[in-house]
Structures are given as structure tokens and as C-alpha cells.
Amino acid sequence: MLAAVSRQVARSSVRSYTTSAATAAPRKVGAFRGGFLGFLLGVTATGAGSYYYLLDQYKLANNVVVADVVALQNSVSHLEKHVKSLEEKK
């Protein structure tokens, strides 16, 4: 009788062990791999943000330079007209 009870206890403990092993928590991401992936994600996000910020600043500076060139062309054309009018008066 003692042997039958011990067999039954052994079977139930094996069943509980196999069911608990099957429902174990999912594998955790290692500290190195998680840190590395986090680092890559952070660098990628920062790089993308920096790229779009610099692109916006480049467009803004380019527009300012183009506006200055247009203003310079207008000034030169007004100066040429003024010089021509002075030459005609002589």
C-alpha cells in the first residue's frame, strides 16, 4: 500500500512539474541584448529627429540666402537705372 501511494505521489508530482514547465514565463530578454536594442532604438530616433531638424534649418537658411540675393538684384537694378538717368542728364 505504501508503494502504491508513493507511485501516485510520484505521478502527480511529475504531472505538476510538466504542466508548470509548459506554462513557464516567457524567456526574458538578456540585459546585454535589451540594452543594445534600446541603444539602437534611441540612436535611430535621435538621428531621425536630428536629420529632420537640420533639414528644416537648411531650408530656412536657404530661403534667407535666396531672399538676400533677390534683394541684391533689385538694388543693383535700381542703381543701374539711377546711373543711366544721371548719364542722360549730362
PyMOL commands that set and color helices and strands:
alter all, ss='L'
color gray80, all
select helices_A, chain A and resi 2-22+31-89
alter helices_A, ss='H'
color red, helices_A
deselect
rebuild
show_as cartoon
